[in-house]
Every structure is written in C-alpha cells, then in structure tokens.
Amino acid sequence: MLFNRKDLLGLEFLDKKEIQIILDSVKPFKSLFMRSVKKAPTLVGKTVVTLFYEPSTRTRTSFEIAAKRLSADVVNLAVNASSVVKGESLIDTGKTLAAMNADYIIIRHSMTGAPDILARNLDASVINAGDGFHEHPTQGLLDLYTIFEKKKKFENLKVLLVGDILHSRVAKSNIWALTKMGADVAVAGPPTLIPQGIEKLGVKVFYNLDEALKTADVVNILRIQLERQKENLFPSVHEYVELYQLTKDRLAKAKSNVLVMHPGPMNRGIEISSEVADSVNAVINEQVTNGIAVRMAILFLLKPKANKNAYSD
C-alpha cells in the first residue's frame, strides 16, 4: 500500500496501515540524520514554509532541520511581522504563499481546523503543527515511534497519559493513533482536566495516579498549561504537585522498565520532578531526536499537487 495523501491534518484521519507506513519510513531517515553527512537531495528545489501563529521552539526548529536535511529551501514566516497584523485572512496568506510556489506549508494556529481550511484551498501540502485543542499529529507520531523503538510492539501495551488531557492536542493525537495500533490507553488527572465522554474513544480514566501507574508500560507526562490555571480548573499548583507530579517515589511503584515520556517543554517540579526527567527510564531527549526523523519521513511521503497558482516567467 502506498501513502497517497497531500496533507497531514490529524491522526484521527489516518488508518492503521497509513500510520504503519509512516513509522516504517522513519528508521532510514533517522540513520541518515545520525550520520556525519546528514543531507539527502530528496527535496531539492522544493520550498517549505513554516507558518506559526503561536510560539514554538521544538516543533518549528525540528521541521526546519528536517526540511534542510532533505535539501529543501526553508522560509520561516514571522506572523507578527507580516501582513497578518494588518488584517490579512488565513486563506489570503495561504494563497500568497502558493503564488510564491510554496510546496509545503507547516502551520500552527490557535484555531481548531485552520490547517484544514488551508488544505482545502491550496495545492501545497499542509502539515498541522498544532491547531487549537484539536491535534498535534507529528508529535503523536514521534511519540509512537519512540514507544515502538523501545518496546517493539503496540498490541496490548499499556500507555498512560497524565495531566491536562482536556486542553492537550498531544493527548488527542496519541489517543487516536495508539488505540488504532492496538495499545491499551489510559488517562490520569484531575476530573476538571479530563474531557467528558473520553471513554467513548476506548480510553480508561483514572483520577488516582498511584493506582494508574501500577500496570503502565509507558507514561507520557503532559505539560500543565499554567495559563489555564487562570480558569481555576484545579485548586492550586501545589495541590496538583501533591496529587499528580511524577516523582521518584511514585515511579518506584511502577514497573522497573516503565518508559517515561514528555512532549516538552517541561515544567520541572510541577508535572515531573527533575529526578524522574533525568532518570534512566526517561526518553525525553530521544523524543526530540526522533521528531526530526519523523518529520523528514512526513515531508518525503506527502504528495503536493502541481501548483497552478505559482508565478511563471
């Protein structure tokens, strides 16, 4: 089966075979990335534009490195210094980029569905780098690749997501993909940060972290978005730390080979202790490395349409 998609908008829209094709494609790109000569001519002559309406360090830099490793030309559009601040619409911005012959547009936006709007209006391949509270598909894929690299399977693997499930697009992408691949997914966190009805997605819910950790093979700690604390969704940061921070003592209650993950950036001392973040169980830095290889694979697999709107001589 060939991967025959123009865009990557969310893991909800991919089937198990498509996810497996992506994961199978990552290993050779990781091997390339780890060599002394890190570049391949795969995307010579192609233009990749990063269009980030929200701040990002890891994701944006990872995409930029991935594109450059494939020999693409990369343009980082500074939204706060562009025509967007003058009121230009998302579609008009996209069409301007298409007229400049952009082949790939990587977008992060606070509005759920923004990547889909661009994808339906442009011939360029659109990659969702995070939209609202919806999805973050490449983070989900790099998490999956890291899990498989370490555990060698998904079937019946017990994966626990901890923290702010309600606002986390990383959690949504992980849940969609892991359940399709056969993993047993559970979530743990304060009741106010667990979406109502999440069990319908095949997810088990825990409110007691100690209980949830007992059977977990993988624990993915999600960032507590401190800006959400203004909404009073839990009484205090101190109480959250007491009940849900992954500490050395809590980790001792889990399996000795439990995998500890975090999509970053970490709030050390809040959702995860420094002892755990730097422990032998943690693969947080490996997630970052794998993110570059995953994004290389995505750029390789997607198929932009011939651009009818580009300038010509």
C-alpha positions as CSV (number, residue, x, y, z in Angstrom):
1,M,0.0,0.0,0.0
2,L,1.3,3.4,-0.9
3,F,0.9,6.5,1.2
4,N,-1.2,8.7,-1.0
5,R,-2.1,11.9,0.9
6,K,-1.4,15.5,0.1
7,D,-1.8,16.7,3.7
8,L,-1.3,15.6,7.3
9,L,-4.1,17.2,9.3
10,G,-4.6,14.8,12.1
11,L,-4.1,11.1,13.2
12,E,-7.9,10.8,13.5
13,F,-8.0,10.7,9.7
14,L,-5.3,8.1,9.1
15,D,-5.9,4.3,9.3
16,K,-3.6,1.8,10.9
17,K,-1.9,0.9,7.7
18,E,-1.1,4.5,6.9
19,I,0.3,5.1,10.4
20,Q,2.5,2.0,10.0
21,I,3.8,3.2,6.6
22,I,4.9,6.4,8.3
23,L,6.6,4.6,11.2
24,D,8.3,2.2,8.8
25,S,9.7,5.2,6.8
26,V,11.3,6.8,9.9
27,K,14.2,4.5,10.5
28,P,16.2,5.2,7.4
29,F,15.8,8.9,7.9
30,K,17.0,8.6,11.5
31,S,20.0,6.7,10.2
32,L,20.7,9.5,7.7
33,F,20.3,12.1,10.4
34,M,22.8,10.3,12.7
35,R,25.5,10.1,10.0
36,S,28.3,12.5,9.6
37,V,26.9,13.6,6.2
38,K,23.4,14.4,7.2
39,K,21.8,15.7,4.0
40,A,19.9,13.9,1.2
41,P,18.8,15.5,-2.1
42,T,15.2,14.3,-1.7
43,L,13.5,17.8,-1.8
44,V,16.0,19.8,-3.9
45,G,14.1,22.6,-5.5
46,K,11.2,22.4,-3.1
47,T,10.1,25.2,-0.8
48,V,8.9,24.6,2.8
49,V,7.2,27.4,4.7
50,T,6.7,27.4,8.4
51,L,3.6,29.5,9.4
52,F,3.3,29.7,13.1
53,Y,0.6,31.8,14.7
54,E,1.6,30.5,18.1
55,P,5.1,30.4,19.7
56,S,7.1,27.3,19.3
57,T,10.7,26.2,19.7
58,R,10.9,22.4,19.4
59,T,8.4,21.9,16.7
60,R,9.3,24.7,14.5
61,T,13.1,24.1,14.7
62,S,12.5,20.3,14.2
63,F,10.6,20.9,11.0
64,E,13.2,23.4,9.8
65,I,16.1,21.0,10.4
66,A,14.1,18.1,8.8
67,A,13.4,20.1,5.7
68,K,17.1,21.3,5.4
69,R,18.3,17.7,5.8
70,L,16.2,16.9,2.8
71,S,17.8,19.8,0.9
72,A,14.6,21.9,0.7
73,D,14.6,25.7,0.8
74,V,13.0,26.8,4.1
75,V,11.2,30.1,4.7
76,N,10.1,31.0,8.3
77,L,7.3,33.4,8.1
78,A,7.2,35.7,11.1
79,V,3.5,36.2,11.5
80,N,3.8,39.1,13.9
81,A,5.9,41.0,11.3
82,S,3.7,40.0,8.3
83,S,0.5,41.3,6.6
84,V,-1.4,39.2,9.1
85,V,-1.1,42.0,11.7
86,K,-2.8,44.3,9.1
87,G,-5.8,42.0,8.9
88,E,-4.9,39.6,6.1
89,S,-7.0,36.4,6.3
90,L,-5.6,33.0,6.7
91,I,-6.7,31.9,3.2
92,D,-5.2,35.1,1.6
93,T,-1.9,34.4,3.4
94,G,-2.0,30.8,2.1
95,K,-2.8,31.9,-1.4
96,T,0.1,34.4,-1.3
97,L,2.4,31.6,-0.3
98,A,1.1,29.4,-3.1
99,A,1.7,32.2,-5.6
100,M,5.3,32.2,-4.4
101,N,5.4,28.5,-5.3
102,A,5.5,27.0,-1.7
103,D,5.3,23.2,-1.9
104,Y,4.7,22.6,1.8
105,I,3.1,24.8,4.4
106,I,3.6,23.8,8.1
107,I,1.0,25.7,10.2
108,R,0.4,26.1,13.9
109,H,-2.7,28.0,14.8
110,S,-4.8,28.7,17.9
111,M,-8.0,28.0,15.9
112,T,-9.1,24.4,15.6
113,G,-9.4,23.5,11.9
114,A,-7.1,26.2,10.5
115,P,-4.9,23.6,8.7
116,D,-7.9,22.0,7.1
117,I,-9.0,25.4,5.8
118,L,-5.6,25.9,4.1
119,A,-5.5,22.3,2.8
120,R,-8.9,22.7,1.0
121,N,-7.9,25.9,-0.7
122,L,-4.2,25.2,-1.7
123,D,-2.3,22.8,-3.9
124,A,0.6,22.8,-1.4
125,S,0.9,20.0,1.1
126,V,-0.3,21.3,4.5
127,I,1.0,19.9,7.7
128,N,-0.7,20.5,11.0
129,A,1.9,21.5,13.7
130,G,-0.9,22.0,16.3
131,D,-4.3,23.5,15.9
132,G,-6.3,24.8,18.9
133,F,-7.2,22.0,21.3
134,H,-7.6,19.6,18.4
135,E,-4.4,17.7,17.3
136,H,-0.6,17.7,17.0
137,P,-0.1,14.8,14.6
138,T,3.7,14.9,14.2
139,Q,4.1,14.9,18.0
140,G,1.8,11.9,18.2
141,L,3.8,10.1,15.5
142,L,7.2,10.8,17.2
143,D,5.7,9.5,20.5
144,L,4.6,6.3,18.7
145,Y,7.9,5.8,17.0
146,T,9.8,6.3,20.3
147,I,7.5,3.8,22.1
148,F,7.9,1.2,19.3
149,E,11.7,1.7,19.2
150,K,11.9,0.9,22.9
151,K,9.0,-1.6,23.4
152,K,9.0,-3.3,20.0
153,K,5.2,-3.5,20.0
154,F,1.9,-1.7,20.4
155,E,-0.5,-4.6,20.8
156,N,-1.8,-4.7,24.4
157,L,0.9,-2.2,25.6
158,K,-0.4,-0.1,28.4
159,V,0.1,3.6,27.8
160,L,-0.8,6.2,30.4
161,L,-1.2,9.9,29.6
162,V,-1.1,12.1,32.7
163,G,-2.1,15.7,33.2
164,D,-4.2,18.3,31.2
165,I,-6.0,15.9,28.8
166,L,-8.7,18.5,28.2
167,H,-6.5,21.1,26.5
168,S,-3.8,18.8,25.2
169,R,-3.7,18.4,21.4
170,V,-0.8,15.9,22.0
171,A,-3.1,13.8,24.1
172,K,-5.7,13.7,21.3
173,S,-3.2,12.6,18.7
174,N,-1.7,10.0,21.0
175,I,-5.1,8.5,21.8
176,W,-6.3,8.3,18.1
177,A,-3.1,6.7,17.0
178,L,-2.3,4.4,19.9
179,T,-5.8,2.9,20.0
180,K,-5.7,2.2,16.3
181,M,-2.3,0.4,16.7
182,G,-3.7,-1.8,19.4
183,A,-2.4,-0.2,22.6
184,D,-4.4,0.0,25.8
185,V,-4.6,3.7,26.6
186,A,-5.5,5.3,29.9
187,V,-5.5,8.9,31.2
188,A,-5.0,10.3,34.6
189,G,-5.5,13.7,36.0
190,P,-7.9,16.0,37.9
191,P,-11.6,15.5,37.0
192,T,-11.7,19.0,35.6
193,L,-8.9,18.3,33.2
194,I,-10.4,15.0,31.8
195,P,-12.9,15.6,28.9
196,Q,-16.3,14.2,29.5
197,G,-17.1,11.1,27.4
198,I,-13.4,10.3,26.7
199,E,-14.1,6.7,27.5
200,K,-16.0,6.5,24.2
201,L,-12.6,6.7,22.5
202,G,-11.6,3.4,24.1
203,V,-9.7,5.1,27.0
204,K,-9.7,4.2,30.6
205,V,-9.9,7.0,33.1
206,F,-8.0,7.3,36.5
207,Y,-8.1,10.1,39.0
208,N,-5.6,8.4,41.3
209,L,-2.1,8.5,39.7
210,D,-0.6,5.9,42.0
211,E,-3.2,3.4,41.0
212,A,-2.8,4.1,37.3
213,L,1.0,3.7,37.4
214,K,0.9,0.1,38.7
215,T,0.3,-1.5,35.3
216,A,1.7,1.1,32.9
217,D,4.4,0.2,30.4
218,V,4.6,3.8,29.2
219,V,3.9,7.0,31.0
220,N,3.6,10.2,28.9
221,I,3.5,13.3,31.1
222,L,1.8,16.3,29.6
223,R,2.7,19.8,30.3
224,I,0.4,21.6,32.8
225,Q,-0.5,24.7,30.9
226,L,-0.1,27.3,33.6
227,E,-2.1,29.8,31.7
228,R,-5.1,27.5,32.2
229,Q,-4.8,27.9,36.0
230,K,-6.5,31.3,35.4
231,E,-9.6,29.3,34.7
232,N,-9.4,27.7,38.2
233,L,-9.6,24.2,36.8
234,F,-7.7,22.9,39.8
235,P,-7.4,24.5,43.2
236,S,-3.7,25.2,43.1
237,V,-0.4,24.3,41.6
238,H,0.7,23.0,45.0
239,E,-2.2,20.6,45.1
240,Y,-1.6,19.4,41.6
241,V,2.1,18.7,42.5
242,E,0.9,16.7,45.6
243,L,-1.5,14.5,43.6
244,Y,-0.2,14.2,40.1
245,Q,3.5,15.1,39.8
246,L,5.6,12.1,38.7
247,T,8.2,11.8,41.4
248,K,10.9,9.2,42.1
249,D,8.7,7.7,44.9
250,R,5.8,7.4,42.5
251,L,8.0,5.9,39.7
252,A,9.1,3.2,42.2
253,K,5.5,1.9,42.3
254,A,5.5,1.3,38.5
255,K,7.2,-1.4,36.5
256,S,11.0,-1.2,36.7
257,N,11.2,-0.8,32.9
258,V,8.4,1.7,32.5
259,L,9.1,4.3,29.8
260,V,8.8,8.0,30.8
261,M,8.0,10.5,28.1
262,H,7.2,14.2,27.9
263,P,6.4,16.2,24.7
264,G,8.1,19.4,26.2
265,P,8.6,22.0,27.3
266,M,8.7,20.6,30.8
267,N,7.7,22.4,33.9
268,R,10.2,20.7,36.2
269,G,9.0,20.5,39.7
270,I,5.3,20.7,38.6
271,E,4.2,17.8,36.4
272,I,7.5,15.9,36.6
273,S,10.4,16.0,39.1
274,S,14.0,16.6,37.9
275,E,15.0,13.2,39.3
276,V,12.5,11.4,37.0
277,A,13.1,13.7,34.0
278,D,16.8,12.8,34.2
279,S,16.4,9.1,35.1
280,V,17.3,6.0,33.0
281,N,13.6,5.5,32.4
282,A,13.2,8.8,30.6
283,V,13.5,9.1,26.8
284,I,12.6,12.8,26.5
285,N,15.7,13.8,24.6
286,E,15.3,10.8,22.3
287,Q,11.8,12.0,21.5
288,V,13.4,15.3,20.2
289,T,15.8,13.4,18.0
290,N,13.1,11.1,16.7
291,G,10.9,14.2,16.0
292,I,13.3,15.3,13.3
293,A,13.4,11.8,11.6
294,V,9.6,11.6,11.8
295,R,9.2,15.0,10.1
296,M,11.6,14.0,7.4
297,A,9.5,11.0,6.7
298,I,6.3,13.0,6.5
299,L,7.9,15.5,4.1
300,F,9.1,12.6,2.0
301,L,5.7,10.8,1.9
302,L,3.3,13.7,1.3
303,K,2.4,14.5,-2.3
304,P,1.8,18.2,-3.1
305,K,-0.3,18.9,-6.2
306,A,1.2,20.7,-9.1
307,N,0.9,24.4,-8.2
308,K,-1.4,26.2,-10.6
309,N,-1.1,29.5,-8.8
310,A,2.6,30.0,-8.9
311,Y,4.3,32.8,-10.8
312,S,5.8,31.8,-14.1
313,D,8.3,33.5,-16.4
